[in-house]
Amino acid sequence: MTTEARATAGVDVAELLGLFPHGTRLADDGVLVVGGCRLDDVAAAYGTPTYVVAEDALRRQARRLREGLAARWPRSRVLFASKSLPARAVYHLMHDEGLGIDVAGGGELLLALDAGVPGSAIVQHGNAKTDDEIRRAAQAGVGTVVVDGEGEIGRLEQLGRDGQPVLLRVQPGVDPGTYAGVSTGQRGSKFGVPIEDAPRLLNRLANSSRLDLRGIHLHLGSQMFGLDPYRKAIDVVSALGEFDVYDVGGGLAVRYTFDEHPPSIEEWLDVVTEAARQGLPSGAELWVEPGRACVAESTVTLYRIVTIKHGSPTFVAVDGGIADNFEASTYIGTRFQATIATRVGGDELVDVVGRQCESGDRIAAGVRLQDPVIGDLVAVPVTGAYTHTLANNYNGALRAPVVFCRDGVMTPVVRRDTDADLLARELAFP
Ligand SMILES: Cc1ncc(COP(=O)(O)O)c(C=O)c1O
């Protein structure tokens, strides 16, 4: 079957390829090529499951964000929300592309520093920063600390560095219109301080002899399709007074399936900067901190089919699942597309499920594959965000490697767990 003939089958191949990293193409024999690397070659070299990152696509997205914001608001900064894909190579790449780095825990700080990111380029988050994390951030000379609650102020004054620049994270009280598990900017959130407490706390920070209050932080939620909440939130914080810095968080949705049509990065930046022009001081610095929109589309997870159960539905079970894509199976739910990596397209309706012991372990429900058979490679696009970072050893799974692909060269940047890793934390018992 030629590539053209395949394109006429059930799935619109061009649309499907549109979910894959920028630059993805089909080889003459129909095999998917990501970052210039054939996916069958990646599987042969690194096994499955594997996260395959198209390095150029990742860099392109980082640039699109940084240049897009700078064109609309020159005094601006894009921070990479590193919780979405915390691998040293990614920290290095984002810093190299001129993004700042948002870390939300001592481990992310460690990875960022180890990747060569200077402390000054790092913004520290966390609704429950430990004393140790505050001290480590001070030692690293972290550029900005986002104060997440009243109780943190005294601890930062005591344990942080003298003159530490800070932002205050506020709850604008705006419903982000997304999944409850990833909503953060509404009233009653565990993050930030209620908007009515903000004036008092801002006053306290402004009068601190140890901390340097620079501005306001907000983050509304994740996988947000609507842009109105950004308008409303910026309007709410504009009433708090004039500051040097406004960080309006991340949260932009990405397109996982054909039915989803999130705003583009450019549309998001248009709305955010327009709202800033209406409500914020014109000389202020405007920061955004996307994670998902920065990394999701750069990556494909590659699996191998282990078994197929024909029926209604037909289950195509692969050698991964919850262990490598926790978010899909749990708090956000199944919403991926998939294809056989060597026979793209097709019209056989199946559910691609994982091998972990949960019925919710569905990677892609109701997708169309072409004649799936045991041993085929399955490629699941848009898996750069919140996959590697939430990977786990459920059912004794060995966590998957991360492989960068660029111009046909494969570079592993995180290796697969080994049996020895699995046993490493186990101690002798009497
Ligand atoms: C403070 C903060 N900023 C940014 C982000 C990134 O969000 P997203 O990946 O949806 O862009 C998060 C995600 O949880 C966050 O908590």
The ligand as an SDF file (V2000), in Angstrom:
LIG
                    3D

 16 16  0  0  0  0  0  0  0  0999 V2000
    2.5610   28.1280   39.4390 C   0  0  0  0  0  0  0  0  0  0  0  0
    2.4130   27.4290   38.1550 C   0  0  0  0  0  0  0  0  0  0  0  0
    2.8280   28.0300   37.0330 N   0  0  0  0  0  0  0  0  0  0  0  0
    2.7450   27.4280   35.8290 C   0  0  0  0  0  0  0  0  0  0  0  0
    2.2150   26.1650   35.7000 C   0  0  0  0  0  0  0  0  0  0  0  0
    2.1430   25.5590   34.3410 C   0  0  0  0  0  0  0  0  0  0  0  0
    0.8760   25.2590   33.9400 O   0  0  0  0  0  0  0  0  0  0  0  0
    0.6260   24.6920   32.4730 P   0  0  0  0  0  0  0  0  0  0  0  0
    1.4990   23.4910   32.3200 O   0  0  0  0  0  0  0  0  0  0  0  0
   -0.7940   24.3600   32.4290 O   0  0  0  0  0  0  0  0  0  0  0  0
    1.0050   25.7720   31.5230 O   0  0  0  0  0  0  0  0  0  0  0  0
    1.7400   25.5090   36.8270 C   0  0  0  0  0  0  0  0  0  0  0  0
    1.1410   24.1700   36.7150 C   0  0  0  0  0  0  0  0  0  0  0  0
    0.7110   23.5190   37.6030 O   0  0  0  0  0  0  0  0  0  0  0  0
    1.8500   26.1540   38.0980 C   0  0  0  0  0  0  0  0  0  0  0  0
    1.4310   25.5550   39.2110 O   0  0  0  0  0  0  0  0  0  0  0  0
  1  2  1  0
  2  3  1  0
  2 15  2  0
  3  4  2  0
  4  5  1  0
  5  6  1  0
  5 12  2  0
  6  7  1  0
  7  8  1  0
  8  9  2  0
  8 10  1  0
  8 11  1  0
 12 13  1  0
 12 15  1  0
 13 14  2  0
 15 16  1  0
M  END
$$$$
